Structure formats: C-alpha cells, structure tokens
Amino acid sequence: MTARTTMTPKIAKTRGSALVSVILVLLVLTIVGVGIAYFTSMEDRLSGNTRIAKAAFYAADAGLRRAELALSDTAAIKSTCAPISLTQILSTGSTPTINVPGGGNVAIPLDLTTFTQLDSGGNPCVALTDQIKYLNIPVPVLAGTPVVDRATYSIYVRNNLDDATGTATSDTDSIINVVSVGTIQLVAGTSVTRILEEQILLSVGGSFGSSQKDLNAGGTGAAQQRAN
C-alpha cells in the first residue's frame, strides 16, 4: 500500500498568501525603480536644457560685445577719414532682415563690407577684421577644447523708436539698437536661439559718446528665447 500525503487547506492558504505578498512587494519595487529612473532622466534632460539655454545666451552676449567693438571702431578711427554715420550703417540694405520680438523697426544685419575707404596714408578707415557681414559668426573656443554643439551669433542693427525725427534707415539722435542672435546647433539637428538687444549711444563718427555707465539702464534688454 502506498502512503499518500495530503496538504491541509490551512497550509495551502498560507503558502498562497505568501506568494501574493511576494508578488506585491516585487510590483512595488518595480514601480519605485521605474519612477526613480524616470525622474533621473527628467533631471538630466532639464539640466541639459539649462546648459544649452545658457550657452545660447552667452553666444548672444558675445555678439553684443563684438558689435560694441565694431561700432566703436567703425568711424573716425583715423583722424583723416570722413566719419561713417549711423544712417550709412542703417542704409546698407543688408539682408536677411528680422522682426525682433516685442515690435519696433525691422533689424538688418550689421554689414560693414561696403565701408572700404582709405585715409590719406592708404590705411583702411575701418579695420579689415571689421569689414564683414556679421551673420553666423562662430564663437571662438580655446584650442584643444572638444566641441559638441556649434555656437554662432549674428548681429543686427535698427534705429530706436525714440528717434522722433529719424526713420528706419536714418538716424538723428546718435543712438542705435543692436540685436544679437545667439544660436546653438545641436548634434541632433535642432537648434536653440537666444535674442538679446541693447541700445548704444554713439557720438558723431561712430565712436562711443562718453561712458556707457548710467546710459544703458539694465545693460541688455528685451531678451527672448526661441527653440527651433
């Protein structure tokens, strides 16, 4: 006769409950693990977006600083040269134009390629390094620095709306608005753009009209960010 072992209902119920408990614990741990992975990924993505936005801002700021240098050196840097007026700069007809967020006059690229006059000694009135059209200028990096995303800036100019007797292409108050568009071209093909604008007071001939201190309240203004 063969002995048979029979599991009592109480023992079977206990084992079944233990199995359900283990499954529930594993389910909870899985949910927690997925949640941690998701929030970690989101944090990395937000950190990356912040880094890219800052890079675009600094690219635009580099454009503003370059514009200040180009405009301050543009005219009357040689005493024997005829001054280059802001009206001449605004009337180059340079393209492509942009409509800056917030309204105002249409902005044109800062184009100094037409200002090639020489002084009596045969020296250029406008530095050769400034005789360019400021579109998609690469932001310089230190030699040996690995570059993943491409940073560029474009510089535009437009007359200020407060120039009551001036027009979009003629200046009468020696004040000009400089618009710098900083762009970060990502490896994935998308780009992030930052637009900065500041107002510069220039004296006759294009050189800075006294110190900019207390003249540009807030420094740069009308900052906008766009993702393309």
C-alpha positions in Angstrom: 0.0 0.0 0.0 1.4 3.4 -1.0 1.3 6.2 1.6 -0.2 9.5 0.3 0.5 12.9 1.8 -2.4 15.3 1.7 -1.9 19.1 2.2 -4.4 20.5 4.6 -6.4 23.6 3.4 -4.8 25.8 6.1 -1.2 25.2 4.9 -2.2 25.7 1.2 -3.9 29.0 2.1 -0.8 30.2 4.0 1.5 29.5 1.1 -0.9 31.2 -1.4 -0.9 34.3 0.8 2.9 34.4 0.9 3.1 34.1 -2.9 0.7 37.1 -3.3 2.7 39.1 -0.8 6.0 38.4 -2.7 4.3 39.5 -6.0 3.0 42.7 -4.4 6.4 43.5 -3.0 8.1 42.9 -6.3 5.4 45.1 -8.0 6.0 47.9 -5.6 9.8 47.7 -6.0 9.4 47.7 -9.8 7.2 50.8 -9.7 9.7 52.6 -7.4 12.6 51.7 -9.7 10.8 52.9 -12.8 9.9 56.1 -11.0 13.5 56.7 -9.9 14.7 56.1 -13.5 12.1 58.4 -14.9 12.8 61.3 -12.6 16.6 60.8 -13.0 16.1 61.0 -16.8 14.0 64.1 -16.5 16.5 65.8 -14.2 19.3 65.1 -16.7 17.2 66.4 -19.5 16.3 69.6 -17.6 20.0 70.1 -16.7 20.9 69.7 -20.4 18.3 72.2 -21.5 19.5 74.7 -18.9 23.1 74.2 -20.2 22.1 74.7 -23.8 20.0 77.8 -23.0 22.9 79.3 -21.1 25.2 78.6 -24.0 22.9 80.3 -26.4 22.7 83.3 -24.0 26.5 83.6 -23.8 26.7 83.3 -27.6 24.3 86.2 -28.0 26.2 88.2 -25.4 29.4 87.6 -27.3 27.7 89.1 -30.3 26.8 92.2 -28.4 30.3 92.7 -27.2 31.6 92.2 -30.7 29.1 94.8 -32.0 30.2 97.3 -29.4 33.8 96.9 -30.5 32.9 97.1 -34.3 30.8 100.1 -33.9 33.1 102.0 -31.6 36.0 101.3 -34.1 33.9 101.8 -37.2 34.2 105.6 -37.8 36.7 108.3 -37.2 39.4 105.8 -36.0 41.6 107.7 -38.4 41.6 111.5 -38.0 41.9 111.9 -41.8 38.9 109.7 -42.5 35.4 111.0 -43.1 33.1 109.9 -40.3 30.8 107.0 -41.0 27.3 107.9 -39.8 24.7 105.6 -38.3 22.5 106.5 -41.2 25.0 105.0 -43.5 25.1 101.8 -41.5 21.3 101.6 -41.4 21.0 102.3 -45.1 23.2 99.4 -46.4 20.0 97.5 -47.4 21.6 94.3 -45.9 19.5 91.2 -45.9 18.0 89.0 -44.5 16.0 91.2 -42.1 14.4 90.1 -38.9 11.4 91.3 -36.9 12.5 91.3 -33.3 10.0 90.0 -30.7 8.4 93.0 -29.0 8.0 95.1 -32.1 9.9 98.1 -33.3 11.8 98.8 -36.6 12.9 95.9 -38.7 16.5 94.9 -38.0 19.1 94.4 -40.7 22.4 92.5 -40.4 25.4 94.7 -39.4 27.2 94.8 -42.7 30.5 96.7 -42.9 31.7 95.2 -46.2 30.9 98.4 -48.1 33.0 100.7 -45.9 36.3 100.2 -47.6 37.5 103.8 -47.8 41.2 104.6 -47.1 42.8 107.5 -45.3 45.4 109.7 -46.9 48.1 107.3 -46.0 46.4 104.4 -47.7 45.2 102.8 -44.5 41.7 101.4 -44.1 39.3 103.7 -42.1 37.5 100.5 -41.0 39.7 97.7 -39.7 39.9 94.9 -42.2 38.7 92.5 -39.5 35.6 94.5 -39.1 34.8 94.7 -42.8 32.4 91.7 -42.7 28.8 90.9 -42.7 28.0 89.7 -39.2 25.9 86.6 -39.9 26.6 83.2 -38.3 29.9 84.1 -36.8 31.4 81.1 -34.9 32.0 81.7 -31.2 35.7 81.2 -30.7 36.8 78.4 -28.3 40.1 77.6 -26.7 42.4 75.5 -28.7 42.1 71.8 -27.8 38.6 72.2 -26.3 36.3 69.5 -27.6 33.2 71.0 -29.2 30.0 69.0 -29.4 27.4 71.7 -30.1 28.1 74.5 -32.7 27.7 78.1 -31.2 27.3 81.1 -33.5 26.0 84.6 -33.3 24.5 87.1 -35.8 24.4 90.8 -35.2 21.6 93.1 -36.4 21.0 96.8 -36.1 18.0 99.0 -36.2 17.1 102.6 -35.3 15.4 103.2 -32.0 11.8 104.2 -31.9 12.5 107.2 -29.7 14.3 108.9 -32.6 11.3 111.2 -33.3 12.8 112.8 -36.4 14.5 109.7 -37.7 13.3 106.8 -39.7 14.1 103.1 -40.0 17.1 103.9 -42.2 18.1 107.4 -41.0 19.4 108.4 -37.6 19.2 111.8 -36.0 20.0 111.2 -32.3 23.2 109.1 -32.4 21.5 106.1 -30.7 21.3 102.7 -32.3 19.8 99.4 -31.2 22.0 96.3 -31.5 20.3 92.9 -31.7 22.4 89.8 -31.2 21.0 86.4 -32.1 22.9 83.5 -30.4 22.3 80.1 -31.8 23.4 76.6 -30.5 23.2 74.0 -33.2 22.8 70.6 -31.6 24.2 67.3 -32.9 20.6 66.0 -33.2 19.9 68.8 -35.8 17.7 71.0 -33.7 18.8 74.5 -32.6 18.2 76.8 -29.6 18.2 80.6 -30.2 18.6 83.4 -27.7 18.0 87.0 -28.7 19.5 89.9 -26.8 19.1 93.6 -27.6 20.8 96.7 -26.2 20.8 100.4 -27.0 24.1 102.1 -27.7 24.8 105.8 -27.6 27.4 106.8 -30.2 29.0 110.2 -30.7 29.5 111.8 -34.2 31.6 109.5 -36.2 30.5 106.3 -34.6 32.8 106.2 -31.5 31.2 105.8 -28.1 29.6 109.0 -26.9 31.1 109.2 -23.4 30.9 106.3 -21.0 28.1 103.8 -21.2 27.7 103.9 -17.5 24.3 105.0 -16.3 23.2 105.3 -20.0 22.1 101.8 -20.6 19.9 101.0 -17.6 19.9 97.3 -17.1 22.5 96.7 -19.8 21.0 94.3 -22.2 17.2 94.3 -22.5 14.4 92.6 -24.4 15.8 89.1 -24.1 13.8 86.4 -25.8 14.5 82.7 -26.2 13.2 80.5 -29.0 13.7 76.8 -29.7 13.6 75.8 -33.4 
